[in-house]
Amino acid sequence: MTPDQLGEMVAANDAKIEGPLSELLGLVVRKEDSAGDVVDWGRARAVNGHQFPVDYMNFIERLGGGSFEESLNVRPPLVAASDAEHRIRAISPESLAAPLTHRWTDPDAAAIYRVEDMVIWGETAGADTLCWITGDAAPDAWPVAVYSRNDLAWTVYHCTLTEFILRTLRAEFDVCPLSDAYLFGLESPRLLSAREEAEMMNQGSDPKDVGHPKVPSA
């Protein structure tokens, strides 16, 4: 491969990653001075014991860990043992021991994927669990898996974290992938990072006042 060909391949990959993120940035409502999280990714890889998808790293650096409309939360990476709560992590041994944890909406998926290979990157207000399936694949090829509390089973989505969120907000899936359909097709969703929410609460402000007020679903 020539240097020019390598450069074209890298540029195409960057465009594939940045495209959905740029589109997501254009959809969400954020504080005017909001910014992403500064992460020591080398330390995060060492503490977590694995690499991260470039898509996720770009998401965290641009948007930060936080929630969309208090309905879907994206976790920041674990960088210190003291920060373990609500951070990226593997599924707990207790959950792995439960038979319901190993159910799939597509029976054929059980022969391809293992729950033991999943890493949790988020959750929803409807008590869904959002994961990557790591396995032997490179991080940028990890599919998204959702454990729906409606189905009590996993469903696999062959897209990145950012693409999954974007397609949910645009209602581009045949059915809503989440138990709570509030975000499905929602225009201009609010996004508040965990850091911003903590700062607002410390200042006595209500995080719900950011952007437009949330309208309860019927």
N, C-alpha and C positions, 0 to 999 in steps of 0.2 A: 504494500500500500504506500502510495506516495504521500509526502507531507500535505499536498493540496487535498487529496482524497480524505486523509485523516481529519483535516480541518473542516471539510464539508460534512463529514460524519458527526463530528462533535457539535457543529453548529445546528445540524438537523436535530440531534438529541436535545440540545438546549432549547430549541424552539418547541419541541414536543412537550418538554417539562414546563417551560415558561408560559406557553399558550393558555392552558387551563387555569394557571395561577393568575395570569393577567385578566382573564375573563371573570374569575371569581372576585378579584379585587374591584372590578367594575360593577359587580352586583351588590356587594355588601355595604351596609351603613356602619361607619366607624367613627370614633372620636377624631376630630381634625388633627390632633397631635399624636395619634396612636402610632405605635411602632412595634416591630417584632421583638423577639427575644434574642439576646446575645448568648450564644452557647459555645462552650469549648467542646467541639465535636470529637476531638481526640480523646478527651477524658470521658465523654459520654459513651463512646464506643468501648472504652476499657471497662467502665462501670457496668454497662449493660451486657457486655460479652458478645456484641454483634455490631455490624455496620447498620447504617440507616439508608433508606431510599433517598436519592437526591431530591426527589419531589417533596418528601417530608421535610428535609432540611431547609429547602427554599420556603416552604409554607411557614415553618416556625420562625425563620429569620425575617420574613415579610409581615406575617400576621401574629405570630406568637401562639402559644397554647391558650385555649379559651373556648368560649361557647357561642354557637349560633342560636340566638333567640332563647337561650337557656334550655334548648331542646337537644342539641348535639354538641358534645364537648370533645375537643381534640387535646390530648394530653401532651405536655412538654416532655422531653427526655429526662431520664434519671441521671443526675450528675454527681449526687452525693447520697449516701445511705440515709441521711437525715431527711431527705426530700422524697422518700419512697411513696408517700400517699398521693394518689391520683397522678402518677407518672407512668411512662411506658414500662410495661412489665410482661412477663410470661403469665400464662394462666396458672392459678395456684394449684398445688397438689390436691387440696380438698375438692376443688371443682373438677379436676381431672378424674377423681375417683367416682364421681357421680355419673350413672349411666346416661342421664339426659344430656350431659355435656357432649356426648359422642353421637348425637342424632344429626342427620343431614336431610334437607329437603329433596336433594337429588341422591338417591341411594348409590349411584355410581361414584359420587364424590368420596365416599368412605374408602374406596379402593385406591384413590389417588392422593388424598390429603390426610394428615394426622393432626388431631387437636393438640398434641404435644408440641407441634412445631409452630403454634400460634403465638403471636405477641400482641397484646392489647394496646391499641393507640387511642381508643375513645369509647364513649358510652352515650346513651341517650336518656332523656327524661322518661321514656317508656321502658327503661331498664334493659335495653338492647346492649349487647357487647360488640364492639367494632375492633377487628383484628387484621393483621397481616398473616398470611400463611408463609412462613419462611422456607422450610425444607431445604433443598439443595440449590434452589434458584438464587441468582444474584439479587440483591435488595431491590433494584429498580424493576425487577420482574415479579416481585411478590404480589399476588392477588389480594383483594380485600375479602374478608369473610365477616358476615353479620349473623350473630345469634339473636334471632327475633323472639321476644317474649310471647308474641302471638302464635308463632309456629313451634316454639320450643325446639328449634333446630337451626343448623347453620346453613347459610346460602352463600355461594361463592360469586364474586363479581370480578371479572378480569379487567381491572383498571387500577389506576393509582388512587391514593387517598384524596388528592385534590379533584381528580376526575369524578370520583364517587360523590363527593359533596356537591360539585357543580351539577352533575346529572340529576341528583336528588332535588336540588333547588329549581332546576328547570323541568322537573317531572319527565325526564327522558327515559326512565325505566318503564317497562310495561306495567308494573305495579310498584307501589311505594316499598322500598326496601326496609323501612323502619316501622316499628309497631305503632308509633304516633305519627300520623301523616301531616302534622302541622307544617313541616318544612317543605313538603312535596309541592313544587310549583309556586313557592312563596316568592313574591317580588321584594326586592330591597330588604333582605333580612339583616337584623342587627348582629354585629359581631363585637364581642367584648373579650379582651384577653384576660387571663387569670390575674396577671400582674395589675392591669388597669382596674379590675374589679376590686382587688385587695386595696389598692390605693384609694379608690372612691369610698369604700366602706370605712377606711381609717379616717377619712376626711368628713365622715358623716353624711355622704351622698348616697343616693339609691342608684345602684347600677342599672335598674330598670328604666331610668330616665334617659339613658343614652339612645340617640336616634328616635325612632317612632315608638310609641307604646305598643306592647304586645297585646294582640286581640285574642282572647281565649277562643279555642276551637269549640265548635258547636257540639 
